[in-house]
Amino acid sequence: MRFASRTDKRSGQGIRRLVLAQGVYPGICELATRYTQEFAVTLFGFREDQDCIVTHIAPPGKNAEQGYARCTGDAEFEASFFEELRKKDPQITWLGDLHAHPCGISSLSGQDLQTLREILLGTDDTWHPAEYVAGVILRTTSGVTIYPRHFTKENLDGSEMETHIAD
């Protein structure tokens, strides 16, 4: 299987990149084959300058929901997955998530944006990060194309990111 990628042509200073470390992109492609409707993956890795480097993904947990135009995560599974990663490398961080959309819809929905606002600005006792990567996975005949955005508390509309797939 050949893997497709999307790289923003406006490359340059100030453009953030979502860098998928070796093995991450094929893992996302495999999940896109296994789950035929919407599904989400949680992104873990490191921030370095303008790059968000994804070294690990958590697949949907057993309590995650997948359906047409709807998916939810499994917070308990994701937290446990993150704990195990941090035991091996305390510097690893939770970067965000990507989820599959129905064919052809490459932008985040209004509901997606509302969820992002809650993640960033929430007032409950859960962790609310200062920045977050969220995006859409679209299936293609040769793999998937990823449309990531970078969000902060000050930029709730998000900014486009380039996608880079490590060889």
OpenMM code with the backbone's topology and positions (N, CA, C; nanometers):
from openmm import Vec3, app, unit

residues = "MET ARG PHE ALA SER ARG THR ASP LYS ARG SER GLY GLN GLY ILE ARG ARG LEU VAL LEU ALA GLN GLY VAL TYR PRO GLY ILE CYS GLU LEU ALA THR ARG TYR THR GLN GLU PHE ALA VAL THR LEU PHE GLY PHE ARG GLU ASP GLN ASP CYS ILE VAL THR HIS ILE ALA PRO PRO GLY LYS ASN ALA GLU GLN GLY TYR ALA ARG CYS THR GLY ASP ALA GLU PHE GLU ALA SER PHE PHE GLU GLU LEU ARG LYS LYS ASP PRO GLN ILE THR TRP LEU GLY ASP LEU HIS ALA HIS PRO CYS GLY ILE SER SER LEU SER GLY GLN ASP LEU GLN THR LEU ARG GLU ILE LEU LEU GLY THR ASP ASP THR TRP HIS PRO ALA GLU TYR VAL ALA GLY VAL ILE LEU ARG THR THR SER GLY VAL THR ILE TYR PRO ARG HIS PHE THR LYS GLU ASN LEU ASP GLY SER GLU MET GLU THR HIS ILE ALA ASP".split()
positions = [
    Vec3(0.0841, -0.1182, 0.0000),
    Vec3(0.0000, 0.0000, 0.0000),
    Vec3(0.0882, 0.1240, 0.0000),
    Vec3(0.0625, 0.2149, -0.0878),
    Vec3(0.1316, 0.3436, -0.0911),
    Vec3(0.0578, 0.4384, 0.0015),
    Vec3(0.1312, 0.5178, 0.0767),
    Vec3(0.0689, 0.6077, 0.1724),
    Vec3(0.0687, 0.7504, 0.1197),
    Vec3(-0.0475, 0.8129, 0.1249),
    Vec3(-0.0615, 0.9499, 0.0773),
    Vec3(-0.0400, 1.0461, 0.1926),
    Vec3(0.0109, 1.1614, 0.1620),
    Vec3(0.0265, 1.2641, 0.2643),
    Vec3(-0.0182, 1.3973, 0.2090),
    Vec3(-0.0409, 1.4905, 0.2978),
    Vec3(-0.0774, 1.6258, 0.2589),
    Vec3(0.0269, 1.7186, 0.3168),
    Vec3(0.0914, 1.7945, 0.2329),
    Vec3(0.1875, 1.8931, 0.2793),
    Vec3(0.1425, 2.0281, 0.2285),
    Vec3(0.1278, 2.1216, 0.3182),
    Vec3(0.0847, 2.2559, 0.2835),
    Vec3(0.1922, 2.3224, 0.1978),
    Vec3(0.1545, 2.3811, 0.0876),
    Vec3(0.2494, 2.4432, -0.0042),
    Vec3(0.2997, 2.5780, 0.0479),
    Vec3(0.2388, 2.6311, 0.1539),
    Vec3(0.2800, 2.7604, 0.2064),
    Vec3(0.3905, 2.7448, 0.3096),
    Vec3(0.4691, 2.6413, 0.2961),
    Vec3(0.5740, 2.6124, 0.3919),
    Vec3(0.6612, 2.7350, 0.4164),
    Vec3(0.6935, 2.7544, 0.5400),
    Vec3(0.7805, 2.8659, 0.5743),
    Vec3(0.7760, 2.8939, 0.7221),
    Vec3(0.8414, 2.9995, 0.7613),
    Vec3(0.8490, 3.0352, 0.9015),
    Vec3(0.7096, 3.0633, 0.9564),
    Vec3(0.6849, 3.0154, 1.0760),
    Vec3(0.5574, 3.0381, 1.1409),
    Vec3(0.4526, 2.9324, 1.1129),
    Vec3(0.4738, 2.8490, 1.0132),
    Vec3(0.3796, 2.7412, 0.9838),
    Vec3(0.4153, 2.6219, 1.0714),
    Vec3(0.3228, 2.5804, 1.1537),
    Vec3(0.3456, 2.4633, 1.2388),
    Vec3(0.3333, 2.3365, 1.1556),
    Vec3(0.4063, 2.2349, 1.1995),
    Vec3(0.4007, 2.1057, 1.1304),
    Vec3(0.3564, 1.9975, 1.2267),
    Vec3(0.2742, 1.9078, 1.1772),
    Vec3(0.2431, 1.7838, 1.2469),
    Vec3(0.3352, 1.6799, 1.1854),
    Vec3(0.4316, 1.6340, 1.2625),
    Vec3(0.5304, 1.5383, 1.2143),
    Vec3(0.4935, 1.4008, 1.2682),
    Vec3(0.4673, 1.3076, 1.1795),
    Vec3(0.4329, 1.1714, 1.2181),
    Vec3(0.5600, 1.0880, 1.2123),
    Vec3(0.6087, 1.0465, 1.3298),
    Vec3(0.7309, 0.9672, 1.3374),
    Vec3(0.7104, 0.8338, 1.2669),
    Vec3(0.8211, 0.7678, 1.2422),
    Vec3(0.8181, 0.6406, 1.1697),
    Vec3(0.7192, 0.5440, 1.2350),
    Vec3(0.6334, 0.4851, 1.1541),
    Vec3(0.5360, 0.3866, 1.2002),
    Vec3(0.4006, 0.4445, 1.2370),
    Vec3(0.3932, 0.5757, 1.2615),
    Vec3(0.2661, 0.6364, 1.3042),
    Vec3(0.1667, 0.6412, 1.1881),
    Vec3(0.2102, 0.6893, 1.0732),
    Vec3(0.1191, 0.6993, 0.9591),
    Vec3(0.0633, 0.5630, 0.9180),
    Vec3(0.1467, 0.4597, 0.9034),
    Vec3(0.0896, 0.3281, 0.8713),
    Vec3(-0.0099, 0.2797, 0.9782),
    Vec3(0.0158, 0.3149, 1.1038),
    Vec3(-0.0779, 0.2780, 1.2108),
    Vec3(-0.2133, 0.3440, 1.1929),
    Vec3(-0.2129, 0.4717, 1.1544),
    Vec3(-0.3386, 0.5427, 1.1293),
    Vec3(-0.4102, 0.4809, 1.0094),
    Vec3(-0.3346, 0.4480, 0.9049),
    Vec3(-0.3946, 0.3844, 0.7862),
    Vec3(-0.4589, 0.2514, 0.8222),
    Vec3(-0.3933, 0.1739, 0.9060),
    Vec3(-0.4475, 0.0436, 0.9466),
    Vec3(-0.5787, 0.0626, 1.0234),
    Vec3(-0.5824, 0.1616, 1.1123),
    Vec3(-0.7059, 0.1890, 1.1869),
    Vec3(-0.8175, 0.2361, 1.0940),
    Vec3(-0.7816, 0.3139, 0.9916),
    Vec3(-0.8822, 0.3612, 0.8954),
    Vec3(-0.9417, 0.2461, 0.8159),
    Vec3(-0.8663, 0.1383, 0.8019),
    Vec3(-0.9167, 0.0184, 0.7355),
    Vec3(-1.0035, -0.0627, 0.8313),
    Vec3(-0.9607, -0.0718, 0.9565),
    Vec3(-1.0329, -0.1507, 1.0566),
    Vec3(-1.1668, -0.0879, 1.0950),
    Vec3(-1.1675, 0.0446, 1.1122),
    Vec3(-1.2898, 0.1149, 1.1511),
    Vec3(-1.3468, 0.1823, 1.0265),
    Vec3(-1.4631, 0.1389, 0.9825),
    Vec3(-1.5177, 0.1874, 0.8562),
    Vec3(-1.5955, 0.3184, 0.8699),
    Vec3(-1.6298, 0.3563, 0.9933),
    Vec3(-1.7008, 0.4823, 1.0131),
    Vec3(-1.6069, 0.5796, 1.0842),
    Vec3(-1.6621, 0.6797, 1.1521),
    Vec3(-1.5758, 0.7722, 1.2252),
    Vec3(-1.5071, 0.6995, 1.3399),
    Vec3(-1.3836, 0.7385, 1.3663),
    Vec3(-1.3076, 0.6894, 1.4805),
    Vec3(-1.2053, 0.7971, 1.5147),
    Vec3(-1.1498, 0.7908, 1.6343),
    Vec3(-1.0499, 0.8895, 1.6756),
    Vec3(-0.9233, 0.8211, 1.7232),
    Vec3(-0.8103, 0.8893, 1.7018),
    Vec3(-0.6826, 0.8472, 1.7584),
    Vec3(-0.6302, 0.9629, 1.8423),
    Vec3(-0.5695, 0.9299, 1.9540),
    Vec3(-0.5095, 1.0300, 2.0410),
    Vec3(-0.3610, 1.0368, 2.0101),
    Vec3(-0.3092, 1.1582, 2.0029),
    Vec3(-0.1712, 1.1823, 1.9627),
    Vec3(-0.0830, 1.2122, 2.0833),
    Vec3(0.0302, 1.1438, 2.0910),
    Vec3(0.1270, 1.1673, 2.1981),
    Vec3(0.2637, 1.1874, 2.1364),
    Vec3(0.3450, 1.2700, 2.1981),
    Vec3(0.4796, 1.2939, 2.1478),
    Vec3(0.5424, 1.4146, 2.2125),
    Vec3(0.6016, 1.5002, 2.1293),
    Vec3(0.6819, 1.6114, 2.1785),
    Vec3(0.6580, 1.7358, 2.0945),
    Vec3(0.6795, 1.8515, 2.1550),
    Vec3(0.6778, 1.9783, 2.0820),
    Vec3(0.8218, 2.0257, 2.0699),
    Vec3(0.8588, 2.0657, 1.9499),
    Vec3(0.9937, 2.1156, 1.9250),
    Vec3(0.9835, 2.2300, 1.8257),
    Vec3(1.0089, 2.3514, 1.8706),
    Vec3(0.9933, 2.4717, 1.7885),
    Vec3(0.8514, 2.4740, 1.7309),
    Vec3(0.8378, 2.4754, 1.5988),
    Vec3(0.7057, 2.4809, 1.5351),
    Vec3(0.6476, 2.3422, 1.5069),
    Vec3(0.7184, 2.2386, 1.5503),
    Vec3(0.6757, 2.1019, 1.5204),
    Vec3(0.6060, 2.0352, 1.6382),
    Vec3(0.5002, 1.9641, 1.6088),
    Vec3(0.4379, 1.8711, 1.7024),
    Vec3(0.4713, 1.7328, 1.6479),
    Vec3(0.5590, 1.6626, 1.7187),
    Vec3(0.6121, 1.5359, 1.6702),
    Vec3(0.5363, 1.4217, 1.7365),
    Vec3(0.4600, 1.3491, 1.6575),
    Vec3(0.3794, 1.2385, 1.7089),
    Vec3(0.4640, 1.1113, 1.7047),
    Vec3(0.4901, 1.0567, 1.8230),
    Vec3(0.5669, 0.9331, 1.8324),
    Vec3(0.4790, 0.8126, 1.8629),
    Vec3(0.3601, 0.8384, 1.9180),
    Vec3(0.2682, 0.7301, 1.9553),
    Vec3(0.1246, 0.7752, 1.9325),
    Vec3(0.0400, 0.6803, 1.8961),
    Vec3(-0.1042, 0.7061, 1.8881),
    Vec3(-0.1763, 0.6020, 1.9732),
    Vec3(-0.2800, 0.6475, 2.0397),
    Vec3(-0.3684, 0.5546, 2.1103),
    Vec3(-0.4863, 0.5278, 2.0188),
    Vec3(-0.5130, 0.4018, 1.9885),
    Vec3(-0.6300, 0.3695, 1.9060),
    Vec3(-0.7569, 0.3881, 1.9894),
    Vec3(-0.8716, 0.3737, 1.9277),
    Vec3(-0.9951, 0.3815, 2.0066),
    Vec3(-0.9956, 0.2726, 2.1145),
    Vec3(-1.0334, 0.3092, 2.2349),
    Vec3(-1.0456, 0.2116, 2.3428),
    Vec3(-1.1765, 0.1351, 2.3325),
    Vec3(-1.1936, 0.0358, 2.4188),
    Vec3(-1.3133, -0.0489, 2.4101),
    Vec3(-1.4421, 0.0271, 2.4400),
    Vec3(-1.4334, 0.1396, 2.5116),
    Vec3(-1.5527, 0.2177, 2.5424),
    Vec3(-1.5731, 0.3356, 2.4477),
    Vec3(-1.4888, 0.3470, 2.3462),
    Vec3(-1.5056, 0.4531, 2.2455),
    Vec3(-1.6224, 0.4156, 2.1543),
    Vec3(-1.6881, 0.5177, 2.1040),
    Vec3(-1.7984, 0.4951, 2.0100),
    Vec3(-1.7540, 0.5348, 1.8702),
    Vec3(-1.7920, 0.4537, 1.7719),
    Vec3(-1.7690, 0.4849, 1.6322),
    Vec3(-1.9029, 0.4751, 1.5597),
    Vec3(-1.9312, 0.5729, 1.4769),
    Vec3(-2.0555, 0.5702, 1.4016),
    Vec3(-2.0488, 0.6668, 1.2863),
    Vec3(-2.1582, 0.6760, 1.2118),
    Vec3(-2.1619, 0.7701, 1.1017),
    Vec3(-2.1746, 0.9112, 1.1586),
    Vec3(-2.0804, 0.9980, 1.1238),
    Vec3(-2.0788, 1.1385, 1.1658),
    Vec3(-2.0745, 1.1549, 1.3175),
    Vec3(-2.0202, 1.0550, 1.3882),
    Vec3(-2.0069, 1.0677, 1.5338),
    Vec3(-1.9051, 0.9670, 1.5859),
    Vec3(-1.8191, 1.0155, 1.6741),
    Vec3(-1.7314, 0.9246, 1.7477),
    Vec3(-1.6970, 0.9892, 1.8812),
    Vec3(-1.6691, 0.9066, 1.9780),
    Vec3(-1.6242, 0.9545, 2.1079),
    Vec3(-1.4998, 0.8767, 2.1466),
    Vec3(-1.4241, 0.9352, 2.2344),
    Vec3(-1.3056, 0.8683, 2.2847),
    Vec3(-1.3376, 0.7824, 2.4054),
    Vec3(-1.2352, 0.7210, 2.4579),
    Vec3(-1.2433, 0.6405, 2.5799),
    Vec3(-1.1413, 0.7010, 2.6751),
    Vec3(-1.1852, 0.7985, 2.7566),
    Vec3(-1.0948, 0.8767, 2.8411),
    Vec3(-1.0127, 0.7890, 2.9354),
    Vec3(-1.0739, 0.6869, 2.9913),
    Vec3(-1.0014, 0.5996, 3.0837),
    Vec3(-0.8891, 0.5248, 3.0109),
    Vec3(-0.9184, 0.4718, 2.8936),
    Vec3(-0.8180, 0.4018, 2.8148),
    Vec3(-0.7051, 0.4969, 2.7748),
    Vec3(-0.7412, 0.6169, 2.7279),
    Vec3(-0.6411, 0.7141, 2.6846),
    Vec3(-0.5504, 0.7553, 2.8002),
    Vec3(-0.6085, 0.7761, 2.9187),
    Vec3(-0.5289, 0.8134, 3.0366),
    Vec3(-0.4329, 0.7007, 3.0752),
    Vec3(-0.4802, 0.5777, 3.0705),
    Vec3(-0.3946, 0.4634, 3.1021),
    Vec3(-0.2826, 0.4490, 3.0001),
    Vec3(-0.3140, 0.4661, 2.8735),
    Vec3(-0.2152, 0.4595, 2.7656),
    Vec3(-0.1072, 0.5656, 2.7887),
    Vec3(-0.1497, 0.6872, 2.8223),
    Vec3(-0.0579, 0.7982, 2.8477),
    Vec3(0.0299, 0.7697, 2.9699),
    Vec3(-0.0285, 0.7169, 3.0751),
    Vec3(0.0490, 0.6814, 3.1949),
    Vec3(0.1610, 0.5846, 3.1623),
    Vec3(0.1302, 0.4827, 3.0819),
    Vec3(0.2317, 0.3843, 3.0438),
    Vec3(0.3434, 0.4486, 2.9612),
    Vec3(0.3078, 0.5387, 2.8712),
    Vec3(0.4089, 0.6086, 2.7925),
    Vec3(0.4988, 0.6935, 2.8824),
    Vec3(0.4376, 0.7623, 2.9796),
    Vec3(0.5150, 0.8510, 3.0682),
    Vec3(0.6074, 0.7733, 3.1618),
    Vec3(0.5739, 0.6492, 3.1894),
    Vec3(0.6646, 0.5659, 3.2693),
    Vec3(0.7946, 0.5417, 3.1933),
    Vec3(0.7832, 0.5291, 3.0612),
    Vec3(0.9000, 0.5053, 2.9761),
    Vec3(0.9731, 0.6352, 2.9428),
    Vec3(0.8981, 0.7438, 2.9273),
    Vec3(0.9573, 0.8725, 2.8942),
    Vec3(0.8730, 0.9840, 2.9576),
    Vec3(0.9162, 1.0365, 3.0728),
    Vec3(0.8382, 1.1390, 3.1431),
    Vec3(0.8194, 1.2693, 3.0650),
    Vec3(0.8968, 1.2893, 2.9578),
    Vec3(0.8871, 1.4131, 2.8796),
    Vec3(0.7773, 1.4085, 2.7732),
    Vec3(0.7238, 1.2907, 2.7463),
    Vec3(0.6210, 1.2784, 2.6426),
    Vec3(0.4959, 1.3547, 2.6862),
    Vec3(0.4251, 1.4090, 2.5891),
    Vec3(0.3059, 1.4872, 2.6213),
    Vec3(0.1887, 1.4473, 2.5320),
    Vec3(0.0714, 1.4818, 2.5776),
    Vec3(-0.0523, 1.4619, 2.5025),
    Vec3(-0.0634, 1.5792, 2.4057),
    Vec3(-0.0629, 1.5525, 2.2759),
    Vec3(-0.0642, 1.6583, 2.1753),
    Vec3(-0.2040, 1.6927, 2.1258),
    Vec3(-0.2932, 1.5940, 2.1201),
    Vec3(-0.4266, 1.6189, 2.0674),
    Vec3(-0.4880, 1.4939, 2.0096),
    Vec3(-0.5706, 1.5121, 1.9079),
    Vec3(-0.6348, 1.3967, 1.8455),
    Vec3(-0.6704, 1.4258, 1.7003),
    Vec3(-0.6878, 1.3184, 1.6279),
    Vec3(-0.7373, 1.3222, 1.4908),
    Vec3(-0.8571, 1.2291, 1.4850),
    Vec3(-0.9512, 1.2594, 1.3982),
    Vec3(-1.0617, 1.1651, 1.3795),
    Vec3(-1.1057, 1.1620, 1.2343),
    Vec3(-1.1562, 1.0466, 1.1948),
    Vec3(-1.2020, 1.0259, 1.0579),
    Vec3(-1.3364, 1.0939, 1.0379),
    Vec3(-1.3536, 1.1484, 0.9201),
    Vec3(-1.4808, 1.2090, 0.8806),
    Vec3(-1.5383, 1.1303, 0.7637),
    Vec3(-1.6686, 1.1466, 0.7412),
    Vec3(-1.7276, 1.0866, 0.6218),
    Vec3(-1.6556, 1.1398, 0.4975),
    Vec3(-1.6617, 1.0654, 0.3937),
    Vec3(-1.5902, 1.0936, 0.2692),
    Vec3(-1.6065, 1.2399, 0.2244),
    Vec3(-1.4946, 1.3060, 0.2023),
    Vec3(-1.4953, 1.4385, 0.1429),
    Vec3(-1.5069, 1.5562, 0.2373),
    Vec3(-1.5298, 1.5355, 0.3654),
    Vec3(-1.5471, 1.6466, 0.4593),
    Vec3(-1.4163, 1.6658, 0.5358),
    Vec3(-1.3328, 1.7595, 0.4870),
    Vec3(-1.1982, 1.7746, 0.5425),
    Vec3(-1.1876, 1.8784, 0.6538),
    Vec3(-1.2946, 1.9483, 0.6839),
    Vec3(-1.2879, 2.0494, 0.7901),
    Vec3(-1.3569, 1.9987, 0.9162),
    Vec3(-1.3162, 2.0550, 1.0278),
    Vec3(-1.3790, 2.0206, 1.1551),
    Vec3(-1.5212, 2.0759, 1.1579),
    Vec3(-1.6106, 2.0013, 1.2185),
    Vec3(-1.7511, 2.0425, 1.2255),
    Vec3(-1.7722, 2.1430, 1.3388),
    Vec3(-1.8885, 2.2028, 1.3422),
    Vec3(-1.9243, 2.2920, 1.4521),
    Vec3(-1.9175, 2.2207, 1.5862),
    Vec3(-1.9616, 2.0962, 1.5900),
    Vec3(-1.9542, 2.0177, 1.7134),
    Vec3(-1.8081, 1.9914, 1.7517),
    Vec3(-1.7234, 1.9633, 1.6516),
    Vec3(-1.5810, 1.9444, 1.6782),
    Vec3(-1.5216, 2.0701, 1.7417),
    Vec3(-1.5531, 2.1867, 1.6864),
    Vec3(-1.4992, 2.3123, 1.7380),
    Vec3(-1.5500, 2.3413, 1.8786),
    Vec3(-1.6748, 2.3070, 1.9067),
    Vec3(-1.7295, 2.3246, 2.0421),
    Vec3(-1.6544, 2.2348, 2.1406),
    Vec3(-1.6279, 2.1112, 2.1019),
    Vec3(-1.5526, 2.0191, 2.1868),
    Vec3(-1.4126, 2.0740, 2.2132),
    Vec3(-1.3483, 2.1300, 2.1112),
    Vec3(-1.2151, 2.1889, 2.1286),
    Vec3(-1.2178, 2.3057, 2.2266),
    Vec3(-1.3199, 2.3881, 2.2186),
    Vec3(-1.3336, 2.4989, 2.3143),
    Vec3(-1.3447, 2.4451, 2.4568),
    Vec3(-1.4222, 2.3391, 2.4734),
    Vec3(-1.4364, 2.2793, 2.6067),
    Vec3(-1.3037, 2.2218, 2.6565),
    Vec3(-1.2279, 2.1587, 2.5668),
    Vec3(-1.0975, 2.1035, 2.6046),
    Vec3(-1.0044, 2.2156, 2.6497),
    Vec3(-0.9981, 2.3237, 2.5736),
    Vec3(-0.9050, 2.4321, 2.6037),
    Vec3(-0.9516, 2.5235, 2.7169),
    Vec3(-1.0801, 2.5527, 2.7234),
    Vec3(-1.1304, 2.6542, 2.8167),
    Vec3(-1.2119, 2.5980, 2.9324),
    Vec3(-1.2283, 2.4673, 2.9389),
    Vec3(-1.3134, 2.4070, 3.0404),
    Vec3(-1.2773, 2.4491, 3.1820),
    Vec3(-1.3757, 2.4414, 3.2683),
    Vec3(-1.3550, 2.4823, 3.4076),
    Vec3(-1.3698, 2.3652, 3.5046),
    Vec3(-1.3853, 2.2438, 3.4515),
    Vec3(-1.3959, 2.1285, 3.5411),
    Vec3(-1.2565, 2.0908, 3.5919),
    Vec3(-1.2475, 1.9825, 3.6654),
    Vec3(-1.1203, 1.9464, 3.7290),
    Vec3(-1.0299, 1.8605, 3.6401),
    Vec3(-1.0610, 1.8496, 3.5111),
    Vec3(-0.9721, 1.7767, 3.4199),
    Vec3(-0.8668, 1.8728, 3.3637),
    Vec3(-0.7651, 1.8169, 3.3027),
    Vec3(-0.6558, 1.8970, 3.2474),
    Vec3(-0.7027, 1.9705, 3.1227),
    Vec3(-0.6716, 2.0985, 3.1152),
    Vec3(-0.7061, 2.1817, 2.9993),
    Vec3(-0.5760, 2.2409, 2.9447),
    Vec3(-0.5249, 2.1836, 2.8356),
    Vec3(-0.3940, 2.2250, 2.7843),
    Vec3(-0.3960, 2.3669, 2.7275),
    Vec3(-0.2779, 2.4262, 2.7168),
    Vec3(-0.2645, 2.5596, 2.6576),
    Vec3(-0.2728, 2.5530, 2.5058),
    Vec3(-0.2348, 2.4393, 2.4478),
    Vec3(-0.2433, 2.4214, 2.3031),
    Vec3(-0.2844, 2.2789, 2.2722),
    Vec3(-0.3399, 2.2611, 2.1527),
    Vec3(-0.3988, 2.1322, 2.1182),
    Vec3(-0.3988, 2.1161, 1.9666),
    Vec3(-0.3649, 1.9982, 1.9197),
    Vec3(-0.3730, 1.9655, 1.7774),
    Vec3(-0.4990, 1.8832, 1.7557),
    Vec3(-0.5790, 1.9238, 1.6600),
    Vec3(-0.6979, 1.8466, 1.6229),
    Vec3(-0.7074, 1.8472, 1.4712),
    Vec3(-0.7631, 1.7415, 1.4184),
    Vec3(-0.7747, 1.7378, 1.2738),
    Vec3(-0.8597, 1.6238, 1.2243),
    Vec3(-0.8717, 1.6229, 1.0933),
    Vec3(-0.9574, 1.5281, 1.0248),
    Vec3(-0.8718, 1.4305, 0.9447),
    Vec3(-0.9135, 1.3059, 0.9471),
    Vec3(-0.8546, 1.2003, 0.8651),
    Vec3(-0.9547, 1.1686, 0.7547),
    Vec3(-0.9097, 1.1761, 0.6306),
    Vec3(-0.9946, 1.1325, 0.5192),
    Vec3(-0.9305, 1.0114, 0.4534),
    Vec3(-1.0110, 0.9096, 0.4322),
    Vec3(-0.9631, 0.7896, 0.3632),
    Vec3(-0.9452, 0.8201, 0.2147),
    Vec3(-0.8402, 0.7637, 0.1558),
    Vec3(-0.8159, 0.7756, 0.0126),
    Vec3(-0.7933, 0.6345, -0.0412),
    Vec3(-0.7811, 0.6228, -0.1706),
    Vec3(-0.7571, 0.4895, -0.2278),
    Vec3(-0.6199, 0.4362, -0.1916),
    Vec3(-0.5281, 0.5244, -0.1530),
    Vec3(-0.3923, 0.4804, -0.1237),
    Vec3(-0.3520, 0.4980, 0.0225),
    Vec3(-0.4456, 0.5267, 0.1104),
    Vec3(-0.4138, 0.5458, 0.2524),
    Vec3(-0.5092, 0.6456, 0.3136),
    Vec3(-0.4535, 0.7504, 0.3745),
    Vec3(-0.5352, 0.8574, 0.4304),
    Vec3(-0.4660, 0.9908, 0.4045),
    Vec3(-0.5451, 1.0969, 0.4076),
    Vec3(-0.4928, 1.2335, 0.4060),
    Vec3(-0.5352, 1.2967, 0.5376),
    Vec3(-0.4434, 1.3709, 0.5973),
    Vec3(-0.4673, 1.4295, 0.7291),
    Vec3(-0.4722, 1.5818, 0.7155),
    Vec3(-0.5720, 1.6432, 0.7784),
    Vec3(-0.5924, 1.7877, 0.7766),
    Vec3(-0.5851, 1.8397, 0.9208),
    Vec3(-0.4639, 1.8637, 0.9718),
    Vec3(-0.4504, 1.9063, 1.1118),
    Vec3(-0.4593, 2.0579, 1.1297),
    Vec3(-0.4997, 2.0985, 1.2488),
    Vec3(-0.5031, 2.2393, 1.2886),
    Vec3(-0.4448, 2.2504, 1.4293),
    Vec3(-0.3837, 2.3653, 1.4565),
    Vec3(-0.3244, 2.3924, 1.5871),
    Vec3(-0.4116, 2.4960, 1.6585),
    Vec3(-0.4555, 2.4630, 1.7781),
    Vec3(-0.5443, 2.5484, 1.8565),
    Vec3(-0.4757, 2.5924, 1.9851),
    Vec3(-0.5077, 2.7131, 2.0291),
    Vec3(-0.4654, 2.7621, 2.1600),
    Vec3(-0.5845, 2.8315, 2.2246),
    Vec3(-0.5698, 2.8660, 2.3508),
    Vec3(-0.6765, 2.9387, 2.4200),
    Vec3(-0.7028, 3.0736, 2.3527),
    Vec3(-0.5985, 3.1293, 2.2897),
    Vec3(-0.6114, 3.2578, 2.2218),
    Vec3(-0.6547, 3.2428, 2.0755),
    Vec3(-0.6422, 3.1244, 2.0201),
    Vec3(-0.6772, 3.0996, 1.8798),
    Vec3(-0.7712, 2.9791, 1.8724),
    Vec3(-0.8955, 3.0037, 1.9054),
    Vec3(-0.9939, 2.8962, 1.9109),
    Vec3(-1.0437, 2.8533, 1.7729),
    Vec3(-1.0079, 2.9277, 1.6683),
    Vec3(-1.0407, 2.8868, 1.5317),
    Vec3(-0.9339, 2.7937, 1.4761),
    Vec3(-0.8170, 2.7950, 1.5370),
    Vec3(-0.7084, 2.7092, 1.4936),
    Vec3(-0.6381, 2.7618, 1.3697),
    Vec3(-0.5170, 2.7142, 1.3513),
    Vec3(-0.4359, 2.7489, 1.2347),
    Vec3(-0.3985, 2.6216, 1.1611),
    Vec3(-0.3993, 2.6285, 1.0283),
    Vec3(-0.3607, 2.5128, 0.9484),
    Vec3(-0.2180, 2.4713, 0.9810),
    Vec3(-0.1945, 2.3424, 0.9720),
    Vec3(-0.0605, 2.2876, 0.9924),
    Vec3(-0.0221, 2.2091, 0.8678),
    Vec3(0.1071, 2.1971, 0.8449),
    Vec3(0.1574, 2.1042, 0.7446),
    Vec3(0.1595, 1.9660, 0.8073),
    Vec3(0.1494, 1.8644, 0.7250),
    Vec3(0.1685, 1.7266, 0.7713),
    Vec3(0.2971, 1.6743, 0.7092),
    Vec3(0.3823, 1.6208, 0.7932),
    Vec3(0.5074, 1.5617, 0.7456),
    Vec3(0.5138, 1.4186, 0.7964),
    Vec3(0.5406, 1.3263, 0.7057),
    Vec3(0.5486, 1.1842, 0.7411),
    Vec3(0.6946, 1.1424, 0.7360),
    Vec3(0.7476, 1.1006, 0.8503),
    Vec3(0.8878, 1.0584, 0.8564),
    Vec3(0.9045, 0.9265, 0.7817),
    Vec3(1.0166, 0.9135, 0.7147),
    Vec3(1.0465, 0.7915, 0.6398),
    Vec3(1.0992, 0.6832, 0.7314),
] * unit.nanometer
topology = app.Topology()
chain = topology.addChain("A")
for resn in residues:
    res = topology.addResidue(resn, chain)
    for name in ("N", "CA", "C"):
        topology.addAtom(name, app.Element.getBySymbol(name[0]), res)
